[in-house]
Amino acid sequence: MLVLKLTDEEFYNDACVLVRSFYPKEDVVSFRSKSGFDEGVRIMEIDSSRASGQTKSELHDSFKKELYTKLVDETGIKLPWGFITGVRPSNMFLKMLEEGKSDQEIKDFFTDFYCVSQAKADMALEIAHKEMSLMKRAENLSHKEALMTKRGRIIDGYSLYIGIPFCPATCLYCSFTSYPLASFANLRDYYIEALIRELKAIPEIYGSARPATIYMGGGTPTALTAEQMDRLLDAVKEIFDIDESQEFTIEAGRPDSITYDKLAVIKKHGISRISINPQTMNDETLKIIGRSHRAEDIVETYKMARELGFDNINMDTIIGLPGEDTQMIKHTYDEIMKLAPDSLTVHALSLKRASALNLWRDKYWKTLTSAKDEEFDYAALIASKMGLEPYYMYRQKNMSGNFENVGYATPGKECIYNNLIMEELQSIIACGAGTVSKRVYEDGRIERCDTVKELKLYISEIDEMIERKRKLFG
């Protein structure tokens, strides 16, 4: 255990993020939260007192830079993102583009001041430019208008998120709202009934039945039966003008939940984009993370989707899973290249507090290795060989190796919803248990409301969930 002793604890959270990036398997706690110390506990003292004449923002950066330098000297490790702790570094690059800075000025600033690696600076700048072009496509804005209004609400209207909180089983690393079918399958029909009721209220509340984009995630949407999926999609088409929406994505997700009938239903409803998410193509790892399918099943499911005519398929992967070394990770991307999906999302494992991987750390943490530049470079190489370009990026706390999540796509097949939600450019109305809606105001202000996570409570209190949205969007 590492105990942080700061002279001023105002920046404690950022200090924790940085220290955990260098010591990912250590518990990090505040000195003030500990009344006594066990033998072997290490106390790290950090001077975080205010310097005269500094603004809060300047103090924040100088404190993090000093701490980062100390940790680099202590460990000999340099982080790919330097001392940036925010979740959307590309947003910082976008802001400087808006200010009229040149590409070289921006890259030099991030590598020199924030200690970001040259490779990450190049990637973030490329993604920032791509995001601008996607927003231009989304709203048909001129490049100048997009730059001028980026800090406001550049995309009018809203996007719709539909949450399906069921899964065949909860994966080891997952902390999303997810209920295993073995115990909760009997609630699916009741859940859909409540969900449709919530969806029907949206056009009345918002005043429009035309969402810009629609994203159905989870959980695993294909944990529904084909009949249940058909019923839900019929309702969505009846309630919303989806033919006018720019895209509709469904996370088909795990191969152990996908059948021909389910894919046929999705295809019948004209869904433009699906995800088939292997996470890894190594059978041994699939068992460890709690998946009851093999890599071979991923291949067969993917081929089935292609045969049904799906021409915009995404695949998700994770670098840093328990027990995986560099060769196993490279094997995953070699196998994915044979399939040639239209987009590929490369995640760094995030050690989420509520995940089984964190709760059962004694069992699994010894098998975790920190993600490496070589592994992310290889994933990027494979994406490039498939003709995919990076188009969105975000980070999470406690990511393996202090890396990031990057989406690559064939030009023209990017997921606009991902950019809208990551850059907070548009209001998101989210329906379903455990979802969070977000209203983006014209001045950039953001307000949120959530729905309860517990299934039975969501079903029984659906009127209250609708009223929460009415208060936010009405």
N, C-alpha and C positions, 0 to 999 in steps of 0.2 A: 504494500500500500504506500502511495505517495501522499503526503499531507502538504498542501500549499499554505504557506504563511506569508500573506501580503500585508504591506504597511497600509494599503488602502484597497479594500475589496470591491471597489466599484467595477473593476474589469475582471472579476474572478471567473466569470463564465468563459470569456475569451482565453484566459490563462489556462483553464481546464482543457479547452479544445486543443490548444497548442501542445500542452504537456502530454496529453493522451496520444497525440499524433506521433510523438517520439517514443512513448512508452505505452503501446496499445493494449498490453495485457495487465496493466496496473490499475487498481482502483485509485482514483484521484478524489480527494475530499478536502474541504476547507479546514484550516486549523481551528477556526471558531466552532466548527460543528463537532469537534472531538474533545471529549472531556478527559480522556486518558489515552495512552498509546501503548499498543502491544510491542513486544520485543521485535526488532527488525524493521519497524516502521521507519520510513525515511521522511524527514521534514525538509522541504525545499523552500528556502526563504527568498522572497522576491521584493525588491524595492519598487513600489508602484505609487509613490507619493507624487503629488502634483509639482510640476516645475512652474515658476512664475512666468507670466506672459503667454503661456500656451493656451490655445482653445481646447475645449474638450475633445474635439476630433483629432487635433494635433497630439494631444497627450495620449489618446487612445492608440494612435499609430506608433508613437515613439516608445510607449510601453511594450507593445507587442513586438516591435523590432528588436528592442533590447533583450526581451525574453527569448525571442527566436535565436538571436546570436548566441546567447548563453547556452541554449540547448544544443545548437550546432556544435559549439566548442566542446560541450560535455560528451556528446554522442558520436560526433563525426558524421552525422546524417544531415543531408540537406533535403527539405521537402519540395516536391514539384511545384507547389503553389506558394512557397515561401511562407510568410506569416499572414496571408489572407485567410480569414476564418469564415467569410460570408458564403452563402450557398449559391449565389449567382454571380460569379466573377465576370461573365460575359456582359452583364449589365453595367459593370464599371467601365468596360471597354466601349460599350455603346454610348455612355455618357460623354466620354472624351471625343468620340467621333462627332457627336452633336456639337461639341464645343469647337469643332473645326480643326482638331489636332490631326497631324498626318499619321499614317500607319507607323512610320519609323519612330516618331515622337512617342506614340503610345507604347510601343513595345519596349523602347528604351526605358521609359518611366517605370513600367512594371518589373522589368528585370533588375534595374538598378535600385529602385526604392523598396519594392515589395519582395525582392529576392526570388521572383518567379523564374522558373527555368525558361530558356529560350523556346523550347518546344511547346510548352503550355501557353506562352505569350502568343506564339504564331497561331496555335489552334484557337485560342479564345478570340483573337482578332478576326480570323476567318469566319468563325461562327457569328460574331457580331455583324459582319457584313451580310452573311446569309440571312440572319434574322430580319435585317432591314428589307431585304428583297422579298422575303416571305410576307412581311406585313404590307408591303406595297401590293403584292399579289392578292392578299386577303381583302384589302379595302380599296384597291385600285387607286391608291394615293400616289402622287408624284414623290420622287425621292426627297425633294425639299420639304414637302408637307409632312412626310413621315418623320424627318429630322426635327421639324419645328414642334410637332405635337407628341413626340414620344413620351414626354413626362406626363402628359395628360391622358385622356381616354381616346386613343387614336382609333380604336376599333369600336364602332357603335354596336348596340344590341348586346346579345349574351350568347354564351355557349352552354350546352347542357351536359352534365355528367350523370350517369345512371349507375348506381352501385348495386352489385349482386354479391352479398356477403357469404356465399357458400363456397366450399372447396371439397375435393375428395378427402384431403387431409391438410393440416396447416404445415407449411414448410418450416424447416428449422430456423431460417433466418428472418421469417416474416413477422411483422407486427401490425399488419393491416387488419381491419375488421373482417374476420373469417371464421365461419362455423363449419365443422366437419360434417359431411353428409351422414356418416354413421349415426350421429345423434340428432341431427336437425333436418333431415330430408323431409320429414312430415310437415314442416312449417313452410315449405317453398310456395305452395298454392296460396296460403294466407298472406305470405309476404308479397307475392305478385299483386294480389288484390289491393293491399295497402299502397304498394308502390304506384300502381296505375291511378289510384285515387289522388296521390300526391302529384303525379305528372299532370293530371287533368286540371289541377289548380293553377299551373304555371302560366298559361296564356292569359288567364283572368288577372293574375297578380301582376305580371310584367306588362301585359298589354300587347303581346306579340306571340304568335305561334311559329315564328321562324328563327330557330337557333342557328347561329353561324356555323357551329360545328357540334357534333354529338360524340360522346365517348362513353362506352359502356365497359366498366372495369369491375374490380372486386378486391378480394375474392377471385372467383373464377366464374364468369358468366355461363360458360358451358357446363357448369355443375347443374344447371337447369336441364330438364328433359327437353326433347325436341318440341313436344306439345306446349310446354310452358314457355319456351323461347318464342314459339310462333304466336302464342297469345299475347305476350308482352310486346313483340314487334308490331303486331297488328294494332295494338293500342297506341304505340308511339306514332305510327303512320297516321292514325286517325286524329290524334291530338295535335301533331306538329306538321308543319310544311317541310318535311325532310327533303323533298325533291329540290328545294331551294337552298338547302344547307350545302356548305362547301365540302364536307366530308362526314362520314359516320364510321367510327372505329369500334370494333368489338374485340376485346381480349379473349380470343378463344382459349388461350392460355395453355394449360397442361394437356399433353396428349392422352393422359389417362381419363380425361373428361370429354374428349372429342369423339364423336361418331359421324358416320356419313350422313345420317338423318339430320343431325344438328347443323352440320355445315350446309346441307341442302336447304334447310329453313333459312339460314342466314343469307345464303346466296339468293334465294327466292325474293327476299325483301330488299335486294339491291344494295346491301351493305358494301361500301367501297374499300374498306381496309380491315384486316384482321391481324392479330398477333398469335403466333404459335411459339411458345417460350420454353426452350430447352433448359436454359441457365447453364447447363454443362452437357457435353456429349460423352461423359464417362460414367459407365454403369455403376461403378463402385461409389462415386460421389452421389449419384441419384438416390441410392439407398440411404446414404448418410443423411441427406437433407429431407428425407421422408416422402420420396416420390415412388409410386408403385408402377413405374414404367421403365423401359430401357431406352437407350439411345436409338436403337432400331425402330422403336415405336414412334419416335420423333420424326424420323425419316419417312416412315409410311404415312403418318398423318399429314405431313407437309405435301407429299406427292398426291394424296387424296384431295387436298385443297386445290392444288394446281389443276388436277383433272376436272374438278368442278368449275373451273374458270376463274378462280381468285387470282387477280393480277397485281395485288398490292398487299404483300405479306411481310410483316415485321417479325423478327426473332430477338428475344431478350437473352442476354448472357450475364454471368457474374464472375468477376475475377476476385479470388481470395477465399473461395469456399474451403471448408475443412478438408485437409488431406491432399489438396491439389498442388502439385508442383508445376514448374514452368512448362515442362513437356506435356503434361496433361492439359494445361490451358491451351497450348498451341494445337494440340490434337482437336480440341473443341472447335477452334476457328478453321482448321483444315477441313473438318467435316461440314461445317456450315458453308464454306466456300463451294463445296460440291453441290449444295442445294441452291445457292445463289438467291437468297431472299431479296426483296425490294428495299428493305431497310433493316438495320441491325442496331440494337441498343446495347452498349457495353457498360455494365455497372461495376463499380468497385463495391465489394461487400461492406455494408454498413452494420456495425454492431449495435442494433437497436435495443433499447432498454427492455422492452416488453417481449422480445423474441425468445424462443426456447434456447437459441444459441447463447444468449446472454444469461438467461436464468439457470441453465445447466452448464455453466462455464467450466466447472471442474472436469466434466466429461469431454468437452470438445476443444477448449482453448489451446491445449497442448498441440493439437493438430493444425492450428491456424498458422499460416505464414504471411508475412506482410507482402502485399502486392508490389510488383516491380515495374520499373520503366520498360524493361524488355517485354513484359507481357502486354502492356497497353500499346506499345509500339507495334507489336505483332498483330494485335487486333486491328489497329489502324491500317497496317499494311494490307491485311486481308480485305478490309472494307474498301480500300482503294483499288485493289485488284478486281473487286466485284463492281467497280464503277460507282461506289457510294461515297457521298461527301458529308462531312460533319455539319449539322444544322441546328442542334440545340445541346445545351449542357447545363448541368446543375450539380451541386455538391450537397452532402449531408454530413451531419456530425458523426464522428467516430468511424470514418471511412478507412478501409484498409490502405495503408501506405500514403494516406492523405491525397488520394487521387480524386476522381470525379466520375460522373455518369455522362456518357456522350451518345447522342443519337446520330447515326449515319443513314443516309437515304439516297436512292436514285433521284437525280434532279427531277422535280415535278411530282414526286411521291412522298414528300415530307409530310409529317403530321402537324398541321397548323395548330391544332388544339394544344400540343405540347409547348409550342412557343407562346401561345396566348396565356397559358396558366403559369409558365415559368417566369415570364417577364411581366406578369400582372398587367396585361394590356386590355383585358376585357373582363366584364363580370361573368362569373361562373355560377350557374344555378345547379346545385347538386342534390339529387333525390336518392333516397335509400338510407338504410341504417348505417350510422357511422360516417356519413358524408359531411362535408363542410362547404357551404355556399359562400361566395365572396362577391361583394359589390364594389366595383371600381368607379369612383366618382371622377368628374371631369377635372378636378383640381389634383388628382392623384391619390386622394385619400381612399383608404380601403377599410371596409367593415365586413364582419363575418357573422354567420350563424351556423350552428351545427344541428344535426339530428342525433338522437340517442343511438348508442351502439347495440344495446341489448335487443335481440330480435322480437321477443314477445312484447316488450315495452314499446318498440317502434310500431308494431302492428296495432296495439291497443290504444296508443296515443297519437295516431296519425293526424288527427285534427289539430293537435298542438304543434306537430312538426310543420304542418301547412301554415299555421298562424305565425310561426317564427319567420317563415319566408315572407309572409305578407307584411310583417313589421319592417323587414329589411328592404324589400323591393317595392312595396306598395306606395 
